[in-house]
Amino acid sequence: MLISKHPQLITTTLSNIFTMRLVGNKTHGDLAEIAITEFINQFMYDFKSEHVGKDRFRSKEHEEDIEIINEITKAKFPVSLKAYGVGPLQLSTDKTAQMYGQLQAGAEEIVDKAGIEDCWNALVAADLRKKNILALIYDEKKKSKKFNILAFDEETAKTSVVKIQKVAEGGRRIHPVYRFLDSDGIWICEVRYGSGTANALQRGLWSHTQNGLKYFESLTNGWIDYSHNHVLVTLFSHALIATDKGHEAALAKLKEDIEEQKHRSNLK
């Protein structure tokens, strides 16, 4: 609702986040966590957010990056942020290879409805429902850059699967993958990699934000154009060699700018 009424707020924030790719290919993902936390705290009244990824979960069993609190109901829910380029998207990490192991023990192709439902409930739904995944997707493949905020539509995906198929060949594949396909042959999602020789970071459930876009809900109601903020890169470079006195002066000006954004958007 906020994005539909005030798209300029999220455009500014996401433009700044993806500008961090100019600093380093991995930088934008970490900064997205603190940026979205601040976005919620500044612009989404009745909600507050805490950045918990680095504190409690990063080296443990959970994958959540931020925790959002409804200040009216006091309900809390964790969110895992994924800042990816358009294409393959990792929905969950199967650290113990449990998903892969169960599929490997079964048939190479499952087409009966009951078998598909059993696999989905046991391997996919149980893991997805433990977390809330918010995908911040950028597309730099064409001249104009654009972004989208996507959430995987687990219910639509589940009802659309007609086949689970083992795929052992193609590309530079070393390990087979197990694909969940719809009636048009589109792979809704897939379970990747298994043995100890596989890259542990690649294990788990993957989807595709280009080929399988219809299995995602867009919080931005489609793609939004953005451009890099080169001033932000210069600001970072100066901030890194400035003192805290300079940081305090800059922070005061940034807070003024945020208040102006709220005023223009009638959020005050």
Protein Blocks (a to p, Z undefined) as FASTA:
>chain_A
ZZmmmmmlmmmmmmmmmmmmmmomklmmmmmmmmmmmmmmmmmghiacddfklmmmmmmm
bfbfbdcddfklopacddddddddedjddfbdcfkommmmmmmmmcfbdfbfklmmmmmm
mmmmmmmmmpccddddddfkbmbdcdddddddfklmmmmpcbdcddfbecjbfbdcdddd
dfkopafbdcehjblmbcfklgccdddfklmmmmcccfkgpaddddddfklmmmmmmmmm
ccfklmmmmmmmmmmmmmmmmmmnopZZ
